[in-house]
């Protein structure tokens, strides 16, 4: 796609900067499936006939489902929380408490978007009891992403949003479907680990299950591409794939001077004929 469409949510680990690399390895297919959709940068900048987008975070999926159903009506409701009286520390914590007491639905969706844009650094974090606990962000004038939400709505009609485990979502794929996985990354080192953004963690067993599921699906004619750190652990996990490796500038730190480049990879699982074609192209370079 020639025009870049930004997600309407801030999201740690978003793939906006990597879209050119991801597009190079995502083949054509009947349906794009994302078991870890996050802010949806890949979805919003692709063109498939159908989409199945999933995440284990129920608040994220609730927001997407409400926006798909209500469109402009929900956009109007959500915009009210971006007026000046709501950009205050006391009001933020009042609404955060209301969010944690509210059932899934329109109000909780609007508050989730509000906290995403007014909370610190766009983080999405919960305590052990499941309460959203990101502090106030102190932004002068938080941006209300109306244009980004309208583009989302324009694509949502051909999209199904589900809150489900990645294994269930991946195993629903059929021949000639395309799966893009952006799971919580393995630790860069033995002492590092990604902070949970949902109550459920993502264990080493989950990482192994993902790789094994990709290996199984490729035998059924499903294309699978996985993002992750590039280190010894992922090289072992994805030893049956075609690996594309590169450096990425990290920007999750609030201090620019502490940001650094890290090595990431795209593990590509292609059906046999396409794998051989890509392998031959790689050898020819």
PyMOL commands that set and color helices and strands:
alter all, ss='L'
color gray80, all
select helices_A, chain A and resi 16-25+41-44+58-70+72-82+84-86+89-101+106-118+120-122+146-156+166-170+204-218+232-237+256-258+272-284
alter helices_A, ss='H'
color red, helices_A
select strands_A, chain A and resi 31-34+50-55+159-163+178-181+223-229+242-249+261-269
alter strands_A, ss='S'
color yellow, strands_A
deselect
rebuild
show_as cartoon
